[in-house]
């Protein structure tokens, strides 16, 4: 799949990124609940938080307090 997507859309679809995309969809199936202030790197970190309430809390705190990816990772 990675090869097909890369051929059709360009780079960024390696196996690792596809795994993160799948985890992202599983963790955040409702796109209206996303925070536009956060980066893909921050969302990759948030995907590792299994508890949904904790994940939402970290997401909101990171957005409201402009936490960097490193700060978010350190708080987990």
Order of alpha helices (4+ residues) and beta strands (2+ residues): alpha-alpha-alpha-alpha-alpha
